[in-house]
Amino acid sequence: MTNQDVKDIAGQEYKYGFVSDVEADQIPKGLSEDVVRLISRKKEEPSFMTEWRLKAYRHWLTMKEPTWAEVHYPKIDYNGIIYYSAPKPKKKLSSMDEVDPEVRATFEKLGIPLEEQKMLANVAVDAVFDSVSVATTFKKTLAEAGVIFCSFSEAVREHPELVEKYLGSVVPYTDNFFATLNSAVFSDGSFCYVPKGVKCPMELSTYFRINAKETGQFERTLLIADEGAQVSYLEGCTAPMRDENQLHAAVVELVAMGDAQIKYSTIQNWYPGDKNGKGGIFNFVTKRGKCAGPRAKISWTQVETGSAITWKYPSCLLLGDESVGEFYSVALANHRQQADTGTKMIHVGRNTRSTIVSKGISAGHGQNSYRGLVKIAPSAEGARNYSQCDSLLLGDKCGAHTFPSLEVGNSSATLEHEASTSKIGEDQLFYLRQRGLSAEDAVGMIVNGFCRQVFNELPLEFAVEAHKLMNISLEGSVG
Amino acid sequence: MLNIENLHAKVGDKPILKGLSLKVKAGEVHAIMGPNGSGKSTLSYILSGRPGYEIVEGRVDYMGKDLLAMAPEIRAREGVFLAFQYPVEIPGVSNKYFLKAAYNARAKHRGEPELDAGPFLKLIKEKARAVEMDPAFLSRSVNEGFSGGEKKRNEILQLAVLEPRLAILDETDSGLDIDALKIVASGVNRMRSPERAFIVVTHYQRLLDYIVPDFVHVLSGGRIVKSGGKELALELEKKGYGWIDAGQPA
């Protein structure tokens, strides 16, 4: 990429901030048992789903919003949110051509073409627009390999036995305030099942888009890799620029059976709000994976550049002996953004291993916190963890915080923790400028270098994207 | 090419340069010598635009332009190159990626074609051979984990790739053993041309055995107190800086 490209991009600020004019099927604002039933009815769900939602809703009423995170925001009025919004016409789509042209145009504009012949080679996409999945590409190719990849709604209709078996098996409906809310009202999301011994023939990807005003987005992703299966999954998200905050409370559950491998990558670029902190998405997300069998492996990679507030801790439950959990994260907080993110690695099986590499970048008035837990259960003989948390500060009005916690219940465990905090040095900046790079390009280069260890974990297409995104998101952080 | 007139500069409240004047023509090599604290490095930094120095008086004309009015990156693109005394580490950024960005920023500024990864790699591999640098260094992070000598050689590689009009070498000899010094010097000598000027800042005469200057200036107390040909360096080596200072008002 040339410097001009970077500059062109940097000049665009948030380029996904447009609103699409799509007629929506919405239910009224507010939350009640009736609303929960209505969502379930609209989705033509079997009774086990309706019951599960209602249990979650009733449990949610007994819960309090968590306050322990290092984030500050005005009280959310949960009755001021629209819990279901779907682009009309709401009919079952039999082919891609039936997707609303306006919705299709939206995804085109985002660089996510839904027509398969135009698609990037080897990436199947499930596109979620507001509350519903509007299209899933390459379904046939995947079906030939035995891979099920579809919207969550479709999975509930077509594969209820799988949904019933695995839904809530990693993140139970009682888990936490936001996950429980999601369990009650989630409207769609992606579902994937990779059968025994199958290596998924292409990258899978879900692209989330919030469009409608005053709606919350509550999607749910459930991904199961059966014994010996392998899958790499990518997730991207954007939203229009709006003055009010919008709530995004998603849940992602991963199940890796024995010898299975799941690689889950996220580029989160929800609208971050303006320079003064007006508007932006509240991104309160629960992501967890379970290594259910021996030698299973789950790897999370996330690049979090968007959202006004990020509250997110992709975690691994390492049950199987010799199972492996990984967490690679870059979180950027610029302007008034607040990020409280990290991971939990729960070691239960013997000789389980986990790796945590967290890179936090704070600029402007941004506040970035790493929060992590490494827990070694008494049963986790020979467990090992390596944690590395690095913070980079740009300017003197931002903050970086680290909250690592260790609970070790087995003395044979080995844990390593490294942490560093650095400021972009005047020396580094001057060195690069003396070679002809503008101050902005110099900062971009230093920050991208700082993130490289994490970017290297991303699939190639995403790594390029992440690099560009980092430059855009840093805009206005120099000088 | 370069005309420094009566330059006064300070850092904070401390005056460092006190009326420095120097003319450099294309094709010339000027050595600036002087004791520690005489303002040698300050001069290098001011010419290349490092922030933190206040120009109190004087002007610097470079190729008919007001050098001091230009941002550091513009000076660089206009052909001013500083080989750093202490090259900086940039973790996670590969040497070749960094060099390509620098090369293309300059090319673009001059309306010359930018190079894609393929042809650029070919170019820097050639240049790396010329400074006897293992091409493996091109893929490593900029200066990270390099030895002192490797860092200095990397500076000369950059010099060779960016082909500046005015190259300032700030104590390039410091921390080099004799073999590394010879490699660095031969890299510099290969770059000498009628279109290019060098300012070689050094504390010791040793470097000037290998990079033979046209002029030698002695900097003391923020001013050039003596100028001469290459033999001045030898005289200094023999008599020490005290010989110069003795003749100066305190």
Contacts between the chains, C-beta under 8 A, distances in Angstrom:
chain1	res1	chain2	res2	distance
A	2	B	104	5.8
A	2	B	108	7.6
A	2	B	114	6.1
A	3	B	101	6.3
A	3	B	104	6.6
A	3	B	105	5.5
A	3	B	108	7.2
A	4	B	108	6.9
A	425	B	88	7.4
A	426	B	51	6.9
A	426	B	52	7.7
A	427	B	88	4.9
A	428	B	88	5.3
A	428	B	89	7.9
A	428	B	90	6.0
A	430	B	50	5.2
A	430	B	51	6.9
A	430	B	72	6.5
A	430	B	88	8.0
A	431	B	84	6.7
A	431	B	87	7.3
A	431	B	88	4.0
A	431	B	90	7.4
A	432	B	90	7.2
A	432	B	98	7.5
A	432	B	102	7.9
A	433	B	49	7.6
A	433	B	71	7.4
A	433	B	72	4.3
A	433	B	73	4.5
A	433	B	76	6.9
A	434	B	48	5.3
A	434	B	49	7.3
A	434	B	50	7.8
A	434	B	72	5.6
A	434	B	73	7.7
A	434	B	75	7.9
A	434	B	76	5.4
A	434	B	81	7.6
A	434	B	82	5.3
A	434	B	84	7.9
A	435	B	76	5.8
A	435	B	98	7.4
A	435	B	102	3.9
A	435	B	105	7.8
A	435	B	158	6.7
A	435	B	162	7.0
A	436	B	73	5.4
A	436	B	76	4.0
A	436	B	77	4.7
A	436	B	102	4.9
A	436	B	105	3.9
A	436	B	106	4.8
A	436	B	109	7.3
A	436	B	162	7.5
A	437	B	73	6.0
A	437	B	101	6.0
A	437	B	102	6.4
A	437	B	105	5.7
A	438	B	73	5.4
A	438	B	105	7.6
A	439	B	73	7.4
A	441	B	101	6.9
A	441	B	105	7.5
A	445	B	90	7.1
A	445	B	93	5.5
A	445	B	98	7.0
A	445	B	101	6.8
A	446	B	90	6.2
A	446	B	93	7.2
A	448	B	92	7.1
A	448	B	93	7.2
A	449	B	90	5.6
A	449	B	91	5.5
A	449	B	92	3.1
A	449	B	93	3.7
A	449	B	141	6.9
A	450	B	91	6.8
A	450	B	92	5.8
A	451	B	92	7.1
A	452	B	92	3.7
A	452	B	93	7.7
A	453	B	92	7.0
